[in-house]
Amino acid sequence: MKLPEFFHKLGSISIPIFVVSFLATISLGVFFASNLSGPVVFLKSVLLIVTGLSFVTMIFSTIAAPQIRVIQNAALRRFGQPATAKVLDFYGIKTGTIRGLTEYAGVRVKLEVHLPDGGTFGAVTEDTFDAGLQLRQGESIPVKYDPGTKQVALVMPAKEKAKKKDF
């Protein structure tokens, strides 16, 4: 399993655990407020620990998955084998809506990778949203891949830097 997928699944598991443990902690506080015996205090402290851990896991997985994807793509661009790929499809990865505008965390691209030896394989990769703005469906683009895992990273041309003007 790829590391960003692991963190995504970890986050999706920690959300319901957080909700259930949080509601159970509040329920214990409401129903057993007058009776703070040993087992109730122990159960409440365990639920508070589970709630805290699931909250930290939920936040960490939300932050870690995109960062790990960026690191993996940088490593593939540096050490991967060069190839070309045909863009089959691509779409933005939404993070939510703020003030009526949809925010995108990146772009997911479905590729048909053509190896130098003539072989092909299908791959799905994720990259920054800026890279997605340069893509067109059906075009061939340079990529780098790992022969062992078949992970692919886009190799987009660098943007020209703005030149300073003399004033």
C-alpha positions as CSV (number, residue, x, y, z in Angstrom):
1,M,0.0,0.0,0.0
2,K,1.3,3.4,-0.9
3,L,2.1,5.7,2.1
4,P,-0.4,8.5,1.2
5,E,-3.2,5.9,0.8
6,F,-2.3,4.5,4.2
7,F,-2.6,8.0,5.8
8,H,-5.9,8.6,4.0
9,K,-7.3,5.3,5.3
10,L,-6.0,6.0,8.8
11,G,-7.8,9.4,8.7
12,S,-11.0,7.8,7.5
13,I,-10.9,5.2,10.4
14,S,-10.0,7.8,13.1
15,I,-12.9,10.1,12.3
16,P,-15.7,7.7,13.4
17,I,-13.6,6.6,16.4
18,F,-13.2,10.2,17.4
19,V,-16.9,10.9,17.1
20,V,-18.0,7.8,19.1
21,S,-15.5,8.3,21.8
22,F,-16.2,12.0,22.1
23,L,-20.0,11.3,22.4
24,A,-19.4,8.5,24.9
25,T,-17.2,10.7,27.1
26,I,-19.9,13.4,27.1
27,S,-22.6,10.9,27.9
28,L,-20.7,9.5,30.8
29,G,-20.2,13.0,32.1
30,V,-23.9,13.8,31.9
31,F,-25.4,10.5,33.2
32,F,-22.8,9.8,35.9
33,A,-22.0,13.3,37.0
34,S,-23.1,12.6,40.6
35,N,-21.6,9.1,40.8
36,L,-17.8,9.3,40.3
37,S,-16.9,5.8,41.4
38,G,-13.7,4.0,40.4
39,P,-15.0,2.2,37.2
40,V,-16.7,5.3,35.9
41,V,-13.6,7.5,36.4
42,F,-11.4,4.8,34.7
43,L,-13.8,4.4,31.7
44,K,-14.0,8.2,31.3
45,S,-10.2,8.6,31.4
46,V,-9.8,5.8,28.8
47,L,-12.4,7.4,26.6
48,L,-10.6,10.8,26.9
49,I,-7.3,9.2,25.9
50,V,-8.9,7.4,22.9
51,T,-10.6,10.7,21.9
52,G,-7.3,12.6,22.1
53,L,-5.4,10.0,20.1
54,S,-8.0,9.7,17.4
55,F,-8.1,13.5,17.1
56,V,-4.3,13.7,16.7
57,T,-4.3,10.8,14.2
58,M,-7.1,12.5,12.2
59,I,-5.2,15.8,12.0
60,F,-1.8,14.2,11.4
61,S,-3.2,12.0,8.6
62,T,-4.8,15.0,6.9
63,I,-1.5,16.9,7.0
64,A,0.9,14.0,6.3
65,A,-0.7,12.5,3.1
66,P,-0.1,15.4,0.8
67,Q,3.4,16.1,2.2
68,I,4.5,12.5,1.7
69,R,3.1,12.5,-1.9
70,V,5.3,15.6,-2.6
71,I,8.4,13.9,-1.1
72,Q,7.7,10.6,-3.1
73,N,7.3,12.6,-6.4
74,A,10.5,14.5,-5.8
75,A,12.4,11.2,-5.2
76,L,10.9,9.7,-8.3
77,R,11.8,12.7,-10.4
78,R,15.4,12.5,-9.2
79,F,16.0,8.7,-9.2
80,G,13.3,7.3,-11.5
81,Q,13.6,5.8,-15.0
82,P,12.6,8.2,-17.8
83,A,9.6,7.3,-20.0
84,T,6.7,9.0,-21.8
85,A,3.1,8.8,-20.9
86,K,-0.2,9.6,-22.6
87,V,-2.7,11.5,-20.4
88,L,-5.9,9.5,-20.4
89,D,-7.8,11.5,-17.8
90,F,-7.2,14.0,-15.0
91,Y,-9.3,15.8,-12.3
92,G,-8.8,18.0,-9.3
93,I,-8.6,16.6,-5.8
94,K,-11.0,18.8,-3.8
95,T,-10.3,19.8,-0.3
96,G,-13.6,21.7,0.3
97,T,-15.4,24.9,-0.4
98,I,-14.5,28.2,1.2
99,R,-16.7,31.3,0.5
100,G,-18.4,29.5,-2.4
101,L,-15.1,28.6,-4.2
102,T,-13.9,25.1,-4.5
103,E,-10.4,24.6,-3.2
104,Y,-8.1,21.9,-4.8
105,A,-5.2,20.2,-3.1
106,G,-3.8,18.8,-6.3
107,V,-4.6,16.8,-9.4
108,R,-5.0,13.1,-10.0
109,V,-3.8,11.9,-13.4
110,K,-4.6,8.6,-15.2
111,L,-1.7,7.7,-17.5
112,E,-0.7,5.1,-20.1
113,V,3.0,4.9,-19.6
114,H,5.2,3.9,-22.6
115,L,8.5,2.4,-21.6
116,P,11.7,2.8,-23.6
117,D,11.7,-0.9,-24.4
118,G,8.3,-0.8,-25.9
119,G,6.2,-2.0,-23.0
120,T,3.2,-0.1,-21.5
121,F,1.3,-0.1,-18.3
122,G,-1.4,2.0,-16.7
123,A,-0.8,4.2,-13.7
124,V,-2.5,6.8,-11.6
125,T,-0.4,9.6,-10.0
126,E,-1.1,12.7,-8.0
127,D,0.7,16.1,-8.3
128,T,0.2,19.7,-7.5
129,F,-2.7,21.6,-9.0
130,D,-0.2,23.8,-10.9
131,A,1.0,20.7,-12.8
132,G,-2.6,19.9,-13.7
133,L,-3.1,23.3,-15.4
134,Q,-0.4,22.3,-17.9
135,L,-2.0,19.0,-18.9
136,R,-4.2,18.2,-21.9
137,Q,-6.1,15.0,-22.4
138,G,-4.5,12.8,-25.1
139,E,-1.1,14.5,-25.0
140,S,2.2,12.8,-24.4
141,I,4.3,14.0,-21.4
142,P,7.6,13.0,-19.9
143,V,7.4,11.0,-16.7
144,K,9.8,9.1,-14.4
145,Y,8.8,5.8,-12.9
146,D,10.0,3.1,-10.4
147,P,10.3,-0.2,-12.3
148,G,9.7,-2.2,-9.1
149,T,6.5,-0.5,-7.8
150,K,5.3,1.1,-11.1
151,Q,4.8,4.4,-9.3
152,V,5.0,7.4,-11.7
153,A,5.8,11.1,-11.2
154,L,5.1,13.8,-13.8
155,V,8.2,15.7,-15.1
156,M,6.7,19.0,-16.0
157,P,8.8,21.7,-17.6
158,A,9.9,24.4,-15.3
159,K,8.1,27.8,-15.5
160,E,10.1,30.8,-16.6
161,K,11.0,33.1,-13.8
162,A,9.9,36.7,-14.0
163,K,12.8,39.0,-14.8
164,K,13.5,42.0,-12.7
165,K,12.9,45.3,-14.4
166,D,15.2,48.3,-13.8
167,F,13.3,51.2,-12.5
